[in-house]
Each structure stands twice: as C-alpha cells, then as structure tokens.
Amino acid sequence: MKLIAQGAEAKIYEATFEEVFGAPLLKERVIVKHRIPKRYRIREIDLKLRKERTVREARILHRAKEFGVNCPHVYEVDLRDMKIIMEFIEGHRLKELLEKVEMEERLSLCREIGRQIGRLHKAGIVHGDLTTSNMILRNGKVYLIDFGLADFDSTLEARGVDLHLLKRAMESTHYNWFEKGFEAVLEGYAEIMGEDLRDEVEEKIREIESRGRYRERSWISG
C-alpha cells in the first residue's frame, strides 16, 4: 500500500485488490481510508468516535449511490481497524481541468456539478467540503469524493452552507470566471431540486454571506 494523503482524522492509501483482499491477479486499484487512533483521547471514547465516523461515512456513500450520485463504491468496512476500502476513482481532477477547457465546456461541467450536489442534497446529505479538488471527471462523468466531513442533514441551513463553501472555493481557485461558473452550478442544482428550492438556497447563501460580513465588520471595529 502507498500512503497518498494524511489528514487530521485519517490516512489515505492507494492499494490493489490483491494487496487488500489477497485476490490473485486482481490489480484493480482501491482506496483504503484508515481512521487513526488519537492518543490524546481516552481510548474508549476514541474507539467509539472512530467507529461512529467510519460507519457514518460508509452509510452516506451507500445512500448517495442509491440517489444517483457519482461517488466511490464501498467494497468493505473493517470495524476492527476502522478502515473503509472503496473504489479508486481514476480521472482528471476538476480543479486543474476546469482551467484548461473552453468556457462552454467549463460551464457544462459546472452544471453537472450542480446536478450531482442536487442529488446529494435530495438524499438528505451534505458533503461538508465541496471544492473542485474533491471532484473528478471520469469517462465524461463528474464524481464527488472525500466524504469525511459529510453528514445526514436536509435542513436549508446545511444545504446553504454546503453551496456557500463551494462558492468561496470557486472564488478562490477559479476567480477569473467563478461567477458564471457558480451560476451554472445553481442551474444544474435547480434541474434536480426545482427552481423554488434554488431560490430558497440562494437566499440562504446571501444570508450566510451577510453574517460573515457582519462578523468581519465587528472584528475590525472592535
């Protein structure tokens, strides 16, 4: 196995079926997400938290699949070592790809991003870390990855925060065209969730932004 990423909660490895399951001749790649123990936590609490988060992430991925979201397939959940073995999504990361294509294709991809988020929200799930770094284009389909911060939440507030985070991420990474891009995201979102809910979530995003500006002004004046 090869370590490819490490966060505060987990280590991410790239491996093969043969390495993980001992299946001879199966060289297909997989991702192994291992939630690592935290020494500063009481052992029983640490074990409980890691187990809950591992189970929740696997359930979220399963439910997202049921609602037509393109995301990794879960092959196995190991609750002894707190590992999820899932599909390796091979393709082009949208963070880089979106900067290389023409505007027409760029906006088409953004509309598909919106459709995927719409399906996710329709399933009662928020991603929690929507950035184009966590989106991959494979065989013409946009896949969402990295569900470590995802949760079951169907409130308008949670959906607004999810899309607000994406808007901020796009503004930072794709600042030359993010306004048109985010508008295309909302168009795709409305195809799945309906125009009324799009209007509601846009209003919620504006409210969230105004809260941020109020806090910033208060901090400066203080």
Helices and strands as residue ranges (DSSP letters): E 2-6, E 10-16, H 17-21, E 29-35, H 43-66, E 74-78, E 83-87, E 92-93, H 94-97, H 103-122, E 125-126, G 132-134, E 135-138, E 141-144, E 151-152, H 156-173, H 178-193, H 195-221
